[in-house]
């Protein structure tokens, strides 16, 4: 992301805070926490979904669906945003799945594609071992080993020892809030939004 765009995002966050409005990252954190109230079964199946604003069946999803659904609650359709960027810049996206063109049904649900999108259009933040660097509304991606990637959202709740913000994610047990920031190898740390 260009420096001017990064400064613009920081300015909006500062203005929102000064005037008492909830910042975008705080609202994203709230949206993610709301998702944990819905029962969701981990289901990595391929679905044909509507476009734009398509979603897999209610009650099903994977880690990326947590991020997609939280953003959608704030009026951002990552299905559309990722698909349009991939159509225009397909060569810049990972070729892990042997596709020769974008697929609006699945591309936004793949963590490596989301990482590429956030690197291109969001704020890439440092990967550190300092829990204070991971703020509500941040997006974190992990390498689980064996080529498996994972994604979640940092939220405004603290771990039981009050040292870390918690994560909303779906690693197989549904959309849950958990103390797992440093449980896996972090490979991406982003902020994206208005």
N, C-alpha and C positions, 0 to 999 in steps of 0.2 A: 504494500500500500504506500502511496506517496506520502511524504512528510506533511504536506498541506492538508490532505484528507485526514491524517491522524490527528493533526491539531484541531481540525473542525469537529471531529468526534469528541475530543477532550473538552472543547469549548461548550458543546451542547450539554455534555454531562455536568460541567461546572455550572452553567446557567440553570439547568434543571434543579440542581441541588440548592443553589442560592435562592431561587424563587419557590422552594418548597414542593416542587413537583417530583413525583417518583421518577427516577432516572430509567432509561431503557434497560440497562442491566438489572436493576432491581425488579422491574416488571417482568423481565425474562425469567429471573429466579423464581418469582411468584408463580408464573405460568408453569414452570417445570414442577414446582412443588404441588400445584393443583393436579397435575397428571398422576401423581402417586396415589390419588384417591380413586382412580379407575383401575379395575381389574384387567390386566393384560397378560395374555399367554405369549411367551416367546415363540415366534413363528417366522423363520427366515424364508418362507416360500415366496416364489415369484407370483405377483398378482398383476393382472391388467387393471389399471386404474384410470379414472377420468383425468383430464388435463384441461386447464390448470386446476389447482386445489384438490388434486386426487389424494386419496389415502387408502391404505390397506383396510380390511374389515375392522370395525370397532372390536376391541377386545383382543387384537393380535398386534404383534409388532416386534421390532428388534431395537438395538441401541440407537441407531440413527433415527428411528421413528420418534423417539423421545425428543430429540433436538428439532426435528421437523414439526412435530405437533406443538411444541412450546413456541416456536417462532410463528407458526400459523395463528396462534391465539393473539399475537401482537400484529397481525396483518401482513406478515412476510411469508410468501409461498416459496420455500426452498426448492420445491419440485420445479416450478417455473424458472426461478433464478438460475439454478444449476443447469437445467436443460437448455436455456437460451445461451448461457456461457459455453456450454459444451458444443452446441451447434456451431457457434462462431469460432471456437478455439479447440476443437476436438483433439488436435495434435498435442496439446499441453496437458491433457488428462491421462491418467494411468491406463495402460492397455492390459490389465490383469485378467480381463474376462473374454478376450478374443473378439471383441466387437469391432465392427468397421464403421459404425455410426452411433450417435447417441440413442438411448432408449428411455423415453420419458416415464416409463413405468418403474424403473429400478435405479437409474443412475444416481439420483439424489439420496438413495438409501444405502449407498456404498461409502464406507468411511474414507477410503483413499480419495474418492471424488470430492467429498465434502472438504477434506483437508486442502485439496488443490483449490477449490472454490474459495475457502476462507483465506488462503494465502494470497489469492489474486484480488479479493474484494474486501477483506476485513483487515483487522490489525493483528499481525503476528506478534505474539508476546513471548518473552524469554521462557525457556524451559529451565526451571531451577529446582532446588530441593528446599526452598524457602516457602513454607505454606502461606505466608503473608502476600506472596506474589499472585496467588490464585483467588480472584475476587468473584463475588456473585455476578452471574451473567457470563462469565468466561466459559469457553468451550475447551475441553481437554480431550486429547486422543491418546490412546495407549497401544502398545504392541504387546499382545498377550502371548506371543511366541508362536512358532510354526506358521507364520504368515497371517495370523489372525489379528485384526485390528478392532479397536473398540472406541466408543465416543460417549461423552456425558457432559452434563452442564453443572457448573459450580453454583451452589445456592447459598442463600443468606442464613443458613443454620450452621451451628458449630458442632464439632465432634465433642464427645463426652468430656475430654480433657481441655476443651476450649482452645485447642491449638490449630485446628484446621477447619475450613469450610467443608461442608458435606457435598456430595455429588448425587444428582438424580441421573439414573441410567437404567438400562435393562441388559443384564448380562446372563439372563436365563430365568430369572425369578420375577419377571414383570417390571413395571415402572416403579422403581423404589428409590428411596433416599438412603445413602450409605456413606460410611467413612472409608473411602477407598482411594483417595487421591494418589497416594504413593504406593499402592499395592502392586501396581504394574509399571512397566517402563513407559514413561511419558514420551510421546513422539510429536505432539502438537499442542499448542496453546494459543488460543485465538479469542478475539472479541469481534463480533459482527453485529451491526444493527444501527439504528438511528440514534 
